[in-house]
Amino acid sequence: PIYYLETKEKLIAAVVSVAGWVITFTVLTLLKVWFMHAIALGIFVALIPAAFVQHFNQRWVNNVEEKLPDFLFDLASLMGRGISFSKAWEILTHKNYGLLSVEVRRAYDRLSWGETVEDVLDEFVRKLRIPTGQAVGEVVKQVVIAGEKSYKSLIDFALSLRAMLYVEREARERTYGIMKLMYLCLGALYATAWVFIKNFYPTILEASGYFITPALSLEDLKVTFYLFALTSAIGYGFIVGELCYGDFRNGMKHLCAMVFLTFIVFYLMDVITWM
Protein backbone atom coordinates (compact mmCIF):
# COMPACT_ATOMS: atom_id res chain seq x y z
CA PRO A 1 0.00 0.00 0.00
CA ILE A 2 0.97 3.66 -0.36
CA TYR A 3 1.76 4.11 3.34
CA TYR A 4 2.58 7.79 3.25
CA LEU A 5 -0.63 8.91 1.50
CA GLU A 6 -3.65 9.64 3.65
CA THR A 7 -7.17 8.73 2.47
CA LYS A 8 -7.87 12.23 1.15
CA GLU A 9 -4.60 12.26 -0.81
CA LYS A 10 -5.33 8.82 -2.26
CA LEU A 11 -8.70 10.06 -3.52
CA ILE A 12 -7.04 13.11 -5.08
CA ALA A 13 -4.46 10.88 -6.79
CA ALA A 14 -7.26 8.67 -8.14
CA VAL A 15 -9.14 11.68 -9.51
CA VAL A 16 -5.95 12.98 -11.17
CA SER A 17 -5.34 9.59 -12.80
CA VAL A 18 -8.88 9.35 -14.16
CA ALA A 19 -8.72 12.94 -15.40
CA GLY A 20 -5.38 12.20 -17.07
CA TRP A 21 -6.87 9.27 -18.97
CA VAL A 22 -9.94 11.23 -20.06
CA ILE A 23 -7.90 14.24 -21.21
CA THR A 24 -5.36 12.10 -23.08
CA PHE A 25 -8.03 10.01 -24.79
CA THR A 26 -10.05 13.11 -25.75
CA VAL A 27 -7.06 15.01 -27.15
CA LEU A 28 -5.78 12.06 -29.16
CA THR A 29 -9.26 11.38 -30.51
CA LEU A 30 -9.59 14.99 -31.65
CA LEU A 31 -6.20 14.65 -33.35
CA LYS A 32 -7.62 11.70 -35.35
CA VAL A 33 -5.35 9.18 -33.64
CA TRP A 34 -6.63 5.59 -33.95
CA PHE A 35 -8.86 4.96 -30.96
CA MET A 36 -6.88 1.89 -29.82
CA HIS A 37 -3.69 3.94 -29.66
CA ALA A 38 -5.62 6.58 -27.71
CA ILE A 39 -6.84 3.96 -25.22
CA ALA A 40 -3.33 2.54 -24.72
CA LEU A 41 -1.71 5.94 -24.22
CA GLY A 42 -4.58 6.99 -21.95
CA ILE A 43 -4.00 3.97 -19.72
CA PHE A 44 -0.28 4.73 -19.65
CA VAL A 45 -0.80 8.39 -18.69
CA ALA A 46 -3.38 7.47 -16.05
CA LEU A 47 -1.22 4.86 -14.33
CA ILE A 48 2.26 6.37 -14.60
CA PRO A 49 1.77 8.64 -11.52
CA ALA A 50 0.71 5.67 -9.41
CA ALA A 51 3.66 3.68 -10.77
CA PHE A 52 6.12 6.38 -9.68
CA VAL A 53 4.50 6.61 -6.23
CA GLN A 54 4.65 2.85 -5.74
CA HIS A 55 8.23 2.69 -7.01
CA PHE A 56 9.56 5.32 -4.62
CA ASN A 57 7.46 3.94 -1.78
CA GLN A 58 9.03 0.51 -2.33
CA ARG A 59 12.50 2.07 -2.39
CA TRP A 60 11.70 3.74 0.94
CA VAL A 61 10.50 0.46 2.48
CA ASN A 62 13.54 -1.47 1.24
CA ASN A 63 15.97 1.16 2.53
CA VAL A 64 14.31 1.45 5.94
CA GLU A 65 14.05 -2.31 6.38
CA GLU A 66 17.72 -2.69 5.48
CA LYS A 67 18.90 -0.13 8.06
CA LEU A 68 16.39 -0.80 10.86
CA PRO A 69 18.15 -3.88 12.33
CA ASP A 70 21.42 -1.91 12.54
CA PHE A 71 19.63 0.95 14.30
CA LEU A 72 17.98 -1.37 16.84
CA PHE A 73 21.26 -3.21 17.46
CA ASP A 74 23.12 0.06 18.08
CA LEU A 75 20.32 1.30 20.35
CA ALA A 76 20.45 -1.89 22.41
CA SER A 77 24.25 -1.77 22.59
CA LEU A 78 24.21 1.77 23.99
CA MET A 79 21.52 0.89 26.51
CA GLY A 80 23.58 -2.12 27.52
CA ARG A 81 26.37 0.24 28.56
CA GLY A 82 24.05 1.95 31.03
CA ILE A 83 23.10 4.86 28.78
CA SER A 84 19.48 6.00 29.11
CA PHE A 85 17.03 5.49 26.27
CA SER A 86 16.76 9.22 25.47
CA LYS A 87 20.53 9.74 25.51
CA ALA A 88 21.12 6.64 23.38
CA TRP A 89 18.58 7.89 20.85
CA GLU A 90 20.31 11.28 20.77
CA ILE A 91 23.66 9.64 20.04
CA LEU A 92 22.15 7.67 17.15
CA THR A 93 20.88 10.85 15.50
CA HIS A 94 24.49 11.53 14.51
CA LYS A 95 24.90 8.18 12.72
CA ASN A 96 23.96 7.46 9.12
CA TYR A 97 21.06 5.05 8.66
CA GLY A 98 20.07 6.16 5.20
CA LEU A 99 16.48 7.34 4.86
CA LEU A 100 15.78 6.07 8.38
CA SER A 101 18.01 8.81 9.81
CA VAL A 102 15.38 11.43 8.94
CA GLU A 103 12.74 9.80 11.14
CA VAL A 104 15.28 9.10 13.91
CA ARG A 105 16.09 12.82 14.14
CA ARG A 106 12.43 13.81 14.06
CA ALA A 107 11.64 11.35 16.84
CA TYR A 108 14.44 12.77 18.98
CA ASP A 109 13.16 16.30 18.40
CA ARG A 110 9.79 15.24 19.81
CA LEU A 111 11.52 13.59 22.77
CA SER A 112 13.45 16.77 23.49
CA TRP A 113 10.22 18.78 23.36
CA GLY A 114 8.84 16.73 26.24
CA GLU A 115 6.56 14.22 24.51
CA THR A 116 6.20 10.84 26.18
CA VAL A 117 8.25 7.91 24.92
CA GLU A 118 5.07 6.00 24.02
CA ASP A 119 3.73 8.83 21.86
CA VAL A 120 7.09 9.34 20.19
CA LEU A 121 7.45 5.63 19.39
CA ASP A 122 3.89 5.42 18.06
CA GLU A 123 4.54 8.31 15.70
CA PHE A 124 7.96 6.90 14.77
CA VAL A 125 6.42 3.55 13.83
CA ARG A 126 3.67 5.23 11.83
CA LYS A 127 6.24 7.23 9.88
CA LEU A 128 8.32 4.14 9.11
CA ARG A 129 5.55 2.81 6.86
CA ILE A 130 6.86 -0.75 6.84
CA PRO A 131 5.03 -4.03 7.57
CA THR A 132 7.24 -4.86 10.59
CA GLY A 133 6.94 -1.38 12.08
CA GLN A 134 4.26 -2.26 14.63
CA ALA A 135 6.30 -5.14 16.03
CA VAL A 136 9.36 -2.89 16.30
CA GLY A 137 7.42 -0.29 18.25
CA GLU A 138 6.02 -2.84 20.71
CA VAL A 139 9.43 -4.40 21.38
CA VAL A 140 11.12 -1.04 21.97
CA LYS A 141 8.29 0.02 24.29
CA GLN A 142 8.69 -3.13 26.36
CA VAL A 143 12.43 -2.56 26.60
CA VAL A 144 11.89 1.02 27.77
CA ILE A 145 9.34 -0.10 30.37
CA ALA A 146 11.53 -2.93 31.65
CA GLY A 147 14.61 -0.72 31.81
CA GLU A 148 18.10 -0.83 30.38
CA LYS A 149 18.72 -4.35 31.71
CA SER A 150 16.37 -5.81 29.09
CA TYR A 151 18.53 -4.59 26.21
CA LYS A 152 19.45 -8.18 25.28
CA SER A 153 15.90 -8.85 24.13
CA LEU A 154 16.22 -5.90 21.74
CA ILE A 155 19.49 -7.31 20.39
CA ASP A 156 17.82 -10.69 19.83
CA PHE A 157 14.93 -9.00 18.07
CA ALA A 158 17.29 -7.00 15.83
CA LEU A 159 19.18 -10.15 14.84
CA SER A 160 15.94 -12.02 14.17
CA LEU A 161 14.64 -9.14 12.07
CA ARG A 162 17.85 -9.06 10.05
CA ALA A 163 17.65 -12.81 9.40
CA MET A 164 13.98 -12.60 8.41
CA LEU A 165 14.62 -9.74 5.97
CA TYR A 166 17.56 -11.65 4.47
CA VAL A 167 15.37 -14.70 3.87
CA GLU A 168 12.66 -12.53 2.29
CA ARG A 169 15.20 -10.84 0.02
CA GLU A 170 16.61 -14.19 -1.11
CA ALA A 171 13.11 -15.52 -1.80
CA ARG A 172 12.27 -12.38 -3.78
CA GLU A 173 15.38 -12.70 -5.93
CA ARG A 174 14.39 -16.26 -6.84
CA THR A 175 11.08 -15.00 -8.20
CA TYR A 176 12.68 -12.65 -10.73
CA GLY A 177 12.52 -15.49 -13.23
CA ILE A 178 8.74 -15.04 -13.17
CA MET A 179 9.21 -11.43 -14.25
CA LYS A 180 11.29 -12.51 -17.23
CA LEU A 181 8.70 -15.16 -18.10
CA MET A 182 5.90 -12.57 -18.14
CA TYR A 183 7.84 -10.37 -20.56
CA LEU A 184 8.62 -13.40 -22.75
CA CYS A 185 4.93 -14.38 -22.83
CA LEU A 186 3.98 -10.86 -23.86
CA GLY A 187 6.71 -10.90 -26.52
CA ALA A 188 5.33 -14.18 -27.87
CA LEU A 189 1.89 -12.57 -28.10
CA TYR A 190 3.36 -9.63 -30.03
CA ALA A 191 5.11 -12.00 -32.43
CA THR A 192 1.91 -13.99 -32.99
CA ALA A 193 -0.11 -10.84 -33.67
CA TRP A 194 2.57 -9.46 -35.99
CA VAL A 195 2.88 -12.63 -38.07
CA PHE A 196 -0.87 -13.18 -38.28
CA ILE A 197 -1.74 -9.59 -39.21
CA LYS A 198 1.23 -8.77 -41.45
CA ASN A 199 1.72 -12.13 -43.18
CA PHE A 200 -0.84 -14.86 -42.57
CA TYR A 201 -4.05 -12.86 -42.97
CA PRO A 202 -3.02 -11.08 -46.23
CA THR A 203 -1.91 -14.43 -47.67
CA ILE A 204 -5.29 -16.02 -46.95
CA LEU A 205 -7.09 -13.02 -48.41
CA GLU A 206 -4.92 -13.08 -51.53
CA ALA A 207 -5.41 -16.82 -51.96
CA SER A 208 -9.18 -16.30 -52.03
CA GLY A 209 -8.71 -13.90 -54.90
CA TYR A 210 -10.31 -11.12 -52.87
CA PHE A 211 -13.73 -12.43 -54.01
CA ILE A 212 -14.78 -13.66 -50.58
CA THR A 213 -15.63 -10.94 -48.09
CA PRO A 214 -13.92 -11.94 -44.83
CA ALA A 215 -16.12 -12.25 -41.75
CA LEU A 216 -13.35 -10.57 -39.77
CA SER A 217 -11.79 -7.54 -41.41
CA LEU A 218 -8.16 -6.56 -40.95
CA GLU A 219 -9.24 -3.66 -38.73
CA ASP A 220 -11.30 -5.97 -36.51
CA LEU A 221 -8.39 -8.40 -36.31
CA LYS A 222 -5.99 -5.66 -35.21
CA VAL A 223 -8.44 -4.43 -32.57
CA THR A 224 -8.87 -7.97 -31.24
CA PHE A 225 -5.14 -8.57 -30.92
CA TYR A 226 -4.60 -5.07 -29.50
CA LEU A 227 -7.20 -5.60 -26.77
CA PHE A 228 -5.79 -9.03 -26.01
CA ALA A 229 -2.28 -7.58 -25.71
CA LEU A 230 -3.45 -4.70 -23.48
CA THR A 231 -5.37 -6.94 -21.09
CA SER A 232 -2.43 -9.34 -20.99
CA ALA A 233 -0.04 -6.46 -20.22
CA ILE A 234 -2.23 -5.30 -17.33
CA GLY A 235 -2.60 -8.83 -15.96
CA TYR A 236 1.10 -9.66 -16.31
CA GLY A 237 2.04 -6.41 -14.57
CA PHE A 238 -0.10 -7.23 -11.55
CA ILE A 239 1.23 -10.81 -11.50
CA VAL A 240 4.81 -9.52 -11.41
CA GLY A 241 3.94 -7.20 -8.53
CA GLU A 242 2.24 -9.92 -6.49
CA LEU A 243 4.77 -12.71 -7.03
CA CYS A 244 8.01 -10.69 -7.16
CA TYR A 245 7.30 -7.87 -4.71
CA GLY A 246 4.57 -9.28 -2.47
CA ASP A 247 1.95 -6.68 -3.46
CA PHE A 248 0.24 -6.53 -6.85
CA ARG A 249 0.31 -2.72 -6.72
CA ASN A 250 4.11 -2.79 -6.78
CA GLY A 251 3.86 -4.15 -10.32
CA MET A 252 2.54 -0.81 -11.60
CA LYS A 253 5.84 0.19 -13.20
CA HIS A 254 5.98 -3.10 -15.12
CA LEU A 255 2.32 -2.69 -16.07
CA CYS A 256 3.05 0.77 -17.50
CA ALA A 257 6.13 -0.51 -19.32
CA MET A 258 4.15 -3.37 -20.89
CA VAL A 259 1.26 -1.10 -21.92
CA PHE A 260 3.66 1.37 -23.55
CA LEU A 261 5.51 -1.50 -25.23
CA THR A 262 2.18 -2.73 -26.60
CA PHE A 263 1.51 0.72 -28.06
CA ILE A 264 4.96 0.80 -29.69
CA VAL A 265 4.55 -2.66 -31.26
CA PHE A 266 1.14 -1.94 -32.77
CA TYR A 267 2.18 1.54 -33.85
CA LEU A 268 5.14 0.05 -35.73
CA MET A 269 2.76 -2.49 -37.20
CA ASP A 270 0.97 0.42 -38.90
CA VAL A 271 4.13 2.32 -39.87
CA ILE A 272 6.20 -0.55 -41.27
CA THR A 273 4.61 -1.59 -44.56
CA TRP A 274 7.40 -3.65 -46.13
CA MET A 275 6.75 -6.78 -44.07
C-alpha positions as CSV (number, residue, x, y, z in Angstrom):
1,P,0.0,0.0,0.0
2,I,1.0,3.7,-0.4
3,Y,1.8,4.1,3.3
4,Y,2.6,7.8,3.2
5,L,-0.6,8.9,1.5
6,E,-3.6,9.6,3.6
7,T,-7.2,8.7,2.5
8,K,-7.9,12.2,1.1
9,E,-4.6,12.3,-0.8
10,K,-5.3,8.8,-2.3
11,L,-8.7,10.1,-3.5
12,I,-7.0,13.1,-5.1
13,A,-4.5,10.9,-6.8
14,A,-7.3,8.7,-8.1
15,V,-9.1,11.7,-9.5
16,V,-6.0,13.0,-11.2
17,S,-5.3,9.6,-12.8
18,V,-8.9,9.3,-14.2
19,A,-8.7,12.9,-15.4
20,G,-5.4,12.2,-17.1
21,W,-6.9,9.3,-19.0
22,V,-9.9,11.2,-20.1
23,I,-7.9,14.2,-21.2
24,T,-5.4,12.1,-23.1
25,F,-8.0,10.0,-24.8
26,T,-10.0,13.1,-25.8
27,V,-7.1,15.0,-27.1
28,L,-5.8,12.1,-29.2
29,T,-9.3,11.4,-30.5
30,L,-9.6,15.0,-31.6
31,L,-6.2,14.6,-33.4
32,K,-7.6,11.7,-35.3
33,V,-5.4,9.2,-33.6
34,W,-6.6,5.6,-33.9
35,F,-8.9,5.0,-31.0
36,M,-6.9,1.9,-29.8
37,H,-3.7,3.9,-29.7
38,A,-5.6,6.6,-27.7
39,I,-6.8,4.0,-25.2
40,A,-3.3,2.5,-24.7
41,L,-1.7,5.9,-24.2
42,G,-4.6,7.0,-22.0
43,I,-4.0,4.0,-19.7
44,F,-0.3,4.7,-19.6
45,V,-0.8,8.4,-18.7
46,A,-3.4,7.5,-16.1
47,L,-1.2,4.9,-14.3
48,I,2.3,6.4,-14.6
49,P,1.8,8.6,-11.5
50,A,0.7,5.7,-9.4
51,A,3.7,3.7,-10.8
52,F,6.1,6.4,-9.7
53,V,4.5,6.6,-6.2
54,Q,4.6,2.8,-5.7
55,H,8.2,2.7,-7.0
56,F,9.6,5.3,-4.6
57,N,7.5,3.9,-1.8
58,Q,9.0,0.5,-2.3
59,R,12.5,2.1,-2.4
60,W,11.7,3.7,0.9
61,V,10.5,0.5,2.5
62,N,13.5,-1.5,1.2
63,N,16.0,1.2,2.5
64,V,14.3,1.5,5.9
65,E,14.0,-2.3,6.4
66,E,17.7,-2.7,5.5
67,K,18.9,-0.1,8.1
68,L,16.4,-0.8,10.9
69,P,18.1,-3.9,12.3
70,D,21.4,-1.9,12.5
71,F,19.6,0.9,14.3
72,L,18.0,-1.4,16.8
73,F,21.3,-3.2,17.5
74,D,23.1,0.1,18.1
75,L,20.3,1.3,20.4
76,A,20.4,-1.9,22.4
77,S,24.3,-1.8,22.6
78,L,24.2,1.8,24.0
79,M,21.5,0.9,26.5
80,G,23.6,-2.1,27.5
81,R,26.4,0.2,28.6
82,G,24.0,1.9,31.0
83,I,23.1,4.9,28.8
84,S,19.5,6.0,29.1
85,F,17.0,5.5,26.3
86,S,16.8,9.2,25.5
87,K,20.5,9.7,25.5
88,A,21.1,6.6,23.4
89,W,18.6,7.9,20.8
90,E,20.3,11.3,20.8
91,I,23.7,9.6,20.0
92,L,22.1,7.7,17.2
93,T,20.9,10.8,15.5
94,H,24.5,11.5,14.5
95,K,24.9,8.2,12.7
96,N,24.0,7.5,9.1
97,Y,21.1,5.0,8.7
98,G,20.1,6.2,5.2
99,L,16.5,7.3,4.9
100,L,15.8,6.1,8.4
101,S,18.0,8.8,9.8
102,V,15.4,11.4,8.9
103,E,12.7,9.8,11.1
104,V,15.3,9.1,13.9
105,R,16.1,12.8,14.1
106,R,12.4,13.8,14.1
107,A,11.6,11.4,16.8
108,Y,14.4,12.8,19.0
109,D,13.2,16.3,18.4
110,R,9.8,15.2,19.8
111,L,11.5,13.6,22.8
112,S,13.5,16.8,23.5
113,W,10.2,18.8,23.4
114,G,8.8,16.7,26.2
115,E,6.6,14.2,24.5
116,T,6.2,10.8,26.2
117,V,8.2,7.9,24.9
118,E,5.1,6.0,24.0
119,D,3.7,8.8,21.9
120,V,7.1,9.3,20.2
121,L,7.5,5.6,19.4
122,D,3.9,5.4,18.1
123,E,4.5,8.3,15.7
124,F,8.0,6.9,14.8
125,V,6.4,3.5,13.8
126,R,3.7,5.2,11.8
127,K,6.2,7.2,9.9
128,L,8.3,4.1,9.1
129,R,5.6,2.8,6.9
130,I,6.9,-0.8,6.8
131,P,5.0,-4.0,7.6
132,T,7.2,-4.9,10.6
133,G,6.9,-1.4,12.1
134,Q,4.3,-2.3,14.6
135,A,6.3,-5.1,16.0
136,V,9.4,-2.9,16.3
137,G,7.4,-0.3,18.2
138,E,6.0,-2.8,20.7
139,V,9.4,-4.4,21.4
140,V,11.1,-1.0,22.0
141,K,8.3,0.0,24.3
142,Q,8.7,-3.1,26.4
143,V,12.4,-2.6,26.6
144,V,11.9,1.0,27.8
145,I,9.3,-0.1,30.4
146,A,11.5,-2.9,31.6
147,G,14.6,-0.7,31.8
148,E,18.1,-0.8,30.4
149,K,18.7,-4.4,31.7
150,S,16.4,-5.8,29.1
151,Y,18.5,-4.6,26.2
152,K,19.5,-8.2,25.3
153,S,15.9,-8.8,24.1
154,L,16.2,-5.9,21.7
155,I,19.5,-7.3,20.4
156,D,17.8,-10.7,19.8
157,F,14.9,-9.0,18.1
158,A,17.3,-7.0,15.8
159,L,19.2,-10.2,14.8
160,S,15.9,-12.0,14.2
161,L,14.6,-9.1,12.1
162,R,17.9,-9.1,10.0
163,A,17.7,-12.8,9.4
164,M,14.0,-12.6,8.4
165,L,14.6,-9.7,6.0
166,Y,17.6,-11.6,4.5
167,V,15.4,-14.7,3.9
168,E,12.7,-12.5,2.3
169,R,15.2,-10.8,0.0
170,E,16.6,-14.2,-1.1
171,A,13.1,-15.5,-1.8
172,R,12.3,-12.4,-3.8
173,E,15.4,-12.7,-5.9
174,R,14.4,-16.3,-6.8
175,T,11.1,-15.0,-8.2
176,Y,12.7,-12.6,-10.7
177,G,12.5,-15.5,-13.2
178,I,8.7,-15.0,-13.2
179,M,9.2,-11.4,-14.3
180,K,11.3,-12.5,-17.2
181,L,8.7,-15.2,-18.1
182,M,5.9,-12.6,-18.1
183,Y,7.8,-10.4,-20.6
184,L,8.6,-13.4,-22.7
185,C,4.9,-14.4,-22.8
186,L,4.0,-10.9,-23.9
187,G,6.7,-10.9,-26.5
188,A,5.3,-14.2,-27.9
189,L,1.9,-12.6,-28.1
190,Y,3.4,-9.6,-30.0
191,A,5.1,-12.0,-32.4
192,T,1.9,-14.0,-33.0
193,A,-0.1,-10.8,-33.7
194,W,2.6,-9.5,-36.0
195,V,2.9,-12.6,-38.1
196,F,-0.9,-13.2,-38.3
197,I,-1.7,-9.6,-39.2
198,K,1.2,-8.8,-41.5
199,N,1.7,-12.1,-43.2
200,F,-0.8,-14.9,-42.6
201,Y,-4.1,-12.9,-43.0
202,P,-3.0,-11.1,-46.2
203,T,-1.9,-14.4,-47.7
204,I,-5.3,-16.0,-46.9
205,L,-7.1,-13.0,-48.4
206,E,-4.9,-13.1,-51.5
207,A,-5.4,-16.8,-52.0
208,S,-9.2,-16.3,-52.0
209,G,-8.7,-13.9,-54.9
210,Y,-10.3,-11.1,-52.9
211,F,-13.7,-12.4,-54.0
212,I,-14.8,-13.7,-50.6
213,T,-15.6,-10.9,-48.1
214,P,-13.9,-11.9,-44.8
215,A,-16.1,-12.2,-41.8
216,L,-13.3,-10.6,-39.8
217,S,-11.8,-7.5,-41.4
218,L,-8.2,-6.6,-40.9
219,E,-9.2,-3.7,-38.7
220,D,-11.3,-6.0,-36.5
221,L,-8.4,-8.4,-36.3
222,K,-6.0,-5.7,-35.2
223,V,-8.4,-4.4,-32.6
224,T,-8.9,-8.0,-31.2
225,F,-5.1,-8.6,-30.9
226,Y,-4.6,-5.1,-29.5
227,L,-7.2,-5.6,-26.8
228,F,-5.8,-9.0,-26.0
229,A,-2.3,-7.6,-25.7
230,L,-3.4,-4.7,-23.5
231,T,-5.4,-6.9,-21.1
232,S,-2.4,-9.3,-21.0
233,A,0.0,-6.5,-20.2
234,I,-2.2,-5.3,-17.3
235,G,-2.6,-8.8,-16.0
236,Y,1.1,-9.7,-16.3
237,G,2.0,-6.4,-14.6
238,F,-0.1,-7.2,-11.5
239,I,1.2,-10.8,-11.5
240,V,4.8,-9.5,-11.4
241,G,3.9,-7.2,-8.5
242,E,2.2,-9.9,-6.5
243,L,4.8,-12.7,-7.0
244,C,8.0,-10.7,-7.2
245,Y,7.3,-7.9,-4.7
246,G,4.6,-9.3,-2.5
247,D,2.0,-6.7,-3.5
248,F,0.2,-6.5,-6.8
249,R,0.3,-2.7,-6.7
250,N,4.1,-2.8,-6.8
251,G,3.9,-4.1,-10.3
252,M,2.5,-0.8,-11.6
253,K,5.8,0.2,-13.2
254,H,6.0,-3.1,-15.1
255,L,2.3,-2.7,-16.1
256,C,3.0,0.8,-17.5
257,A,6.1,-0.5,-19.3
258,M,4.1,-3.4,-20.9
259,V,1.3,-1.1,-21.9
260,F,3.7,1.4,-23.6
261,L,5.5,-1.5,-25.2
262,T,2.2,-2.7,-26.6
263,F,1.5,0.7,-28.1
264,I,5.0,0.8,-29.7
265,V,4.6,-2.7,-31.3
266,F,1.1,-1.9,-32.8
267,Y,2.2,1.5,-33.9
268,L,5.1,0.0,-35.7
269,M,2.8,-2.5,-37.2
270,D,1.0,0.4,-38.9
271,V,4.1,2.3,-39.9
272,I,6.2,-0.5,-41.3
273,T,4.6,-1.6,-44.6
274,W,7.4,-3.6,-46.1
275,M,6.7,-6.8,-44.1
